[in-house]
Amino acid sequence: MARALRIQFAGGLYHAISRGNERGAVVRGDSDRAKRLDWLRRTVETCGWRLHAFALLNHQLGGVC
C-alpha cells in the first residue's frame, strides 16, 4: 500500500529512495544502470531540481555484494 502524501514546500530538502519488489534488485546490469541514471538526469532537468547527492546501491540480502 502506498504511503500518504507528504507536505511539500518550496526550498525544502527531500530524501527519496527506490526499492525493488520484495526487496529485489532495482538494477540488474549495466544497461539498467544507464537507463536509471538517464531517467534521473532527465527528471532533475525537467523538474528544475538541485540534486545535492546521489548513490546507487544494489544490496543483496544474505550474500556478498
Secondary structure by P-SEA (a helix, b strand, c coil): cccccccccccbbbbbbccccccccccccaaaaaaaaaaaaaaaaaacccccccccccccccccc
